[in-house]
């Protein structure tokens, strides 16, 4: 995903070794888009792999060293750049050339001499398609009720952070969170009130887990999970206590809880250093889950270490 602001201009990368072509396209696009330029294939790949990636690439085929076909092949074989739409803009007009371009993953093929309104229309179309694809991807990783990451997103990030912690020999912590006696609340007050409660608790957890890099996700039902990259035991406990206090401070009346007169949470946390190779992700999650069970057994509205 492109980390630029929502109101920033879409970034168009023009890749062509002919100055006149670059000048014509840049003049047409500059007022609407943030235009980047590369006159070589290797430079185009460098820009495409940068932190702020282009939203679309206009790619010539005939270039020295790496031609456009090879640039497109490399882009589409790299997961970090595979989703960037590529439009070939080229003088090669044979059907075989066009077929080859599409087979490599290009979304469109424009032959020179081109008509500027056609180029503009096709750019707008493919940028819109990409924006819609991004939204669908985001929705796939969000819980529709609480609008925080779902379990699928958590699993993806957990995998990435585990590998990072293993490489850097850093600690990694998990907090497992359960709303106390939620079934009684939900069954008696109704699912509408239950959903509203889940939304409020999710918001409180998200605001409390404010350390850089922390991920809050809905794990399922009334369970939430917090992943703390670089987080040692002390950091995990502080985060857990902040969350516990924040949920209690919501003062959501809970007539069916023996732990408190308001909605509360029980939390289990665990910390490992993946570099010692004596544990794995599943073991870390089990330790946090076992600690959560211990917190519930000891009366709820409390924190236990696994």
N, C-alpha and C positions, 0 to 999 in steps of 0.2 A: 504494500500500500504506500502511496506517495505521502510523505510526512509534511506536505505543504499545507498552508491554511486553506480553508474551504473556499475563500473568496479570491484565492490566487488564480492567475491565468493558467490554463493548461499548458504544459511544456511540450513543444514540438521540436524534435531533433531532425535536422536536415543533414543528410549524409550524401555528399556529391563532391567530386573533384573538379568540377567546372565552375569557375567563379560566376559566370553569367547566370547559370541555373540557380545558384545559391542566392544571387542578388534578386532575381525575379520572384522566387518563392518567399524570401525574407520580406520583401517589400509588401507582398500580398498578406502575409500572416502577422507581421509585427504588431499591428494595432489590436489584434484579438488574442494573440498567444504569446507566450514567453518562448522565443525562438533560440535554440542552441544549434551550433554548426560543427560539423566534422568533415574534413576533406579526405580522411583515410579510414579504412575499416577498423583498424586497431583503436583509433581514437574514439570511434563510434561505440565500440564495445566498452571502453573505459567510462564514457559518459553514461551509458545504459546501466552500468553496474554501480554507479555512484549512489550516495545516500538519497539524494533527491533525483529520482529517475524521471525520464521523459514519459509523457502520457501517450505519445504516438511517435513513430519514426517514419520519415519519408526517406526511402533508401534507393540510391542509384545502383545499378547492377555493375556497370563497367567502371571499375576503379583499379588503381595499381595495388600490388600486393594482395590483400584480401578483397575479393570481389563481393558484390552485394549478396549473391547466393550464399557464400560461405559465412558472411556476417549474420545473415538471417538464420542459417543452420545453427551457429554457435549460440545466438540469442535464444532460440527455441529449445535448445538442449540444456539450458541453464534454468533451474527452477526460479531463480531470482529475477530473470528477465523474460521468461517464457510468456508471461501474460501481456507484455507490451505489444500493442498492435503495430504491424509493419505494413506499410504501403509501398510497393515498388513504383518508382517514377523513373522510367527508362525509355531509351530509343529502341530497345529490342522488342519487336512487335510480333514475332512469330508465335504461333499457337503453342509450340513446344516450350518456348521460353516462359510464356504465361503459365502453362501447366506446371512447369518446374517450380516457379515462384510460389504458386498455391500449395504445391506438395510439400514445400519447406515450411509452410505455416503462415505465409503472408495473408492478410485479410483483404487486400485489394491490389490492383495492378493498373497503373495509369501510364499510357504511352506518350512520348514526346513527339511532336510539339503538343503540349497540353493546353486545355482551356481553363483559365483560372477559376471561373465560377464552379466548374465541375470538380476541380481539386478541393475547393472550399467546402462544397456540399458533401463530398466523400469523407473529408476530415471530420466534419461535424457529426456525420452519421456514425463513424467508428468511435469517436470520443463518447458519444451518447451510449453506444452499446457497451463500451468499457465501464462507464460510470454505473450502468445498470448491473453489470456483472459484479462490480465491487460491492454494490449494495446487497445483492443476493448473497455474496460471500460473507459479508458482515452479519446479515441476519441468520445465516447458518450457524454462526458461533455465538449468538446471543440467546439468552433465555427470554422467551416472548413475554412473560409476565413481569419479571423484575428488571429486564433490560440490562442485566449484567452478563458477563461471559457464562456460557453453559459448560457442562461437563466435558463436552468434546473439545472446546477451546482450552479448558484446563489441562486435559491430557496432552494436547499439543505443546503447550507452554512448559508443562512439567518435564516433558521429554527434552526440550531444548535446554532448560535450566539445569537439569541433571547432568547433561553432557558438559555444559559450561562449568559447573561446580567441580566436575571430575577433572577437567583440564586445568582449572585454576587452583585446585586444592582448597576450595572454599566451603563453608558450611551451607546447608540448605535446610529450611524448616517448613513445617506444615502445621496449620491449625484447622482442626475439624470442629464444626459448630452445628449445634442442634437446638432448635427452639423448644423450650421446655413445655411439655404437655400440650403440644400444638393440636393433636388430634381432638382433644376435648374442646379446645377453642373453636376449631374449624367445624366440627360436627354440631356443636350447640349453637353457635352464633351464625353459622351459615358460611357457605363458600365465598360469598362476596366479601364478608368481613375477613375471612381467612386470607383471601388474595391480597386485600389491602394491608393486612398485617405483614405478609411476606414481603410486599413492596417496601414498606417502611423499614423493616429489619434489614433488607438487602441494602437500602440506601444508607442506613446507619453504619453497617459493616464497611461499606465501600469508603465512606468518609473517614472512618476510624483508621483503616489500614492505609495510611497515607505515605508510608515510606516509599522511596523511589523503587520501582520494579515490582512491588507487591501485586499479586493478582488475586482478586476476589471473584469467586464463581459460585453459582448455584449448583450444588452437587446432586440434588434430587430431593423432591418433596420439601421438607422443612430443614434440610441440611445444606450448609454452605461450607466452603473450603477456602483457605487463604494460603497462598504459596509465598514464601519469603526468601528470595534469592539473597545470598550473602548473610542470611539471618542466623545468628547463633542462638543459644538457649535463652539468654537474657532478652534479646530482641524479640524472640517469639513470645515470651511471657508478657512483655510490655504490650505487644500488639494484641494479644489475647485479652489482657485486662482492659485495654482501651475499648475493644469491641464489646466486652461484657458490660462495661459501664455505659457505653453509648446506647446499647439496646435497652438497658434498664431505664435510662434517662428519657426514653420515648414516652414512658408512663402510659403504655397501652394497657388498659384495665383487662385483667385475666381472671375471671371469677372461678375458673376450674383448675387452677394451679395450686399445688401444695408447696411450691417453692417460693412463691411471692404473690402479692396481689396484682402485680403487673407482669407483662410479658418479659421473660428473661431467656438467656441462652446458657447452655453448658458447652465447654470447650476443652478439647484435648489437643495437646501439641507435642511435637517430637522434632528432634534435630539430628542430622547426621553430617558427616564429612565424606562424600562419595569417594574421595581419593584414597580412603583406607581400604576400599574394596571388600569390606566385610559386610556390606549391606547392599540393598538395591531399592529401586523406587517403590516396589510393592511392599517391601519391609517397612519403609518409612511411613507409607500410608497406613499400614496395619498398626504400627505403633501409635500413630496419632488417633486412629479409630479406637484402639483399645483404651487409650487415655480418655477419650470422650465417654466411652462406656463406664469407666471408673468414676468420672465426674457425675454421671447420671445416677450411678449406684450410691454415691455418697451424699445425695440430696439435691443435686442440680444447682443451677445458678452459680457455678464455680468452675475453676480451671484445674486441670490435672496434666502432669507431664508423662509422656510415654518413653 
